């Protein structure tokens, strides 16, 4: 986990808003074959989703990364639209580095859209 936290700090130093761990590592049900599912929120990214991934891959890490890269606007729109991935961020996500206020804002939008989602 320390290597992921260091990776996340480097990404935030380069301008990302937040790096959030989700998936099996965050839930605690990982296996030896699990990768690190990351939500990276940054406004300094290309429009093309595939080009975004290149900027955040790191082959030197001892674990494979599965990054999903969104702008702040996209991330908050997904919260407003009650997207499942935001539900996972709110229920299990671990902020590795960055701005906790982003998660708080997403939580308000997500639960305002549908109070039944409240955990």
Secondary structure as the mmCIF struct_conf table of DSSP 4:
data_model
#
loop_
_struct_conf.conf_type_id
_struct_conf.id
_struct_conf.beg_label_comp_id
_struct_conf.beg_label_asym_id
_struct_conf.beg_label_seq_id
_struct_conf.end_label_comp_id
_struct_conf.end_label_asym_id
_struct_conf.end_label_seq_id
HELX_RH_AL_P HELX_RH_AL_P1 UNK A 2 UNK A 13
TURN_TY1_P TURN_TY1_P1 UNK A 14 UNK A 15
BEND BEND1 UNK A 17 UNK A 17
STRN STRN1 UNK A 18 UNK A 22
BEND BEND2 UNK A 23 UNK A 23
HELX_RH_AL_P HELX_RH_AL_P2 UNK A 24 UNK A 27
TURN_TY1_P TURN_TY1_P2 UNK A 28 UNK A 28
TURN_TY1_P TURN_TY1_P3 UNK A 32 UNK A 33
STRN STRN2 UNK A 36 UNK A 41
BEND BEND3 UNK A 43 UNK A 45
BEND BEND4 UNK A 47 UNK A 48
HELX_RH_AL_P HELX_RH_AL_P3 UNK A 49 UNK A 54
TURN_TY1_P TURN_TY1_P4 UNK A 55 UNK A 56
TURN_TY1_P TURN_TY1_P5 UNK A 59 UNK A 60
BEND BEND5 UNK A 61 UNK A 63
STRN STRN3 UNK A 65 UNK A 70
HELX_RH_AL_P HELX_RH_AL_P4 UNK A 72 UNK A 80
TURN_TY1_P TURN_TY1_P6 UNK A 81 UNK A 82
HELX_RH_AL_P HELX_RH_AL_P5 UNK A 84 UNK A 92
STRN STRN4 UNK A 94 UNK A 98
HELX_RH_AL_P HELX_RH_AL_P6 UNK A 100 UNK A 113
HELX_RH_3T_P HELX_RH_3T_P1 UNK A 115 UNK A 117
#
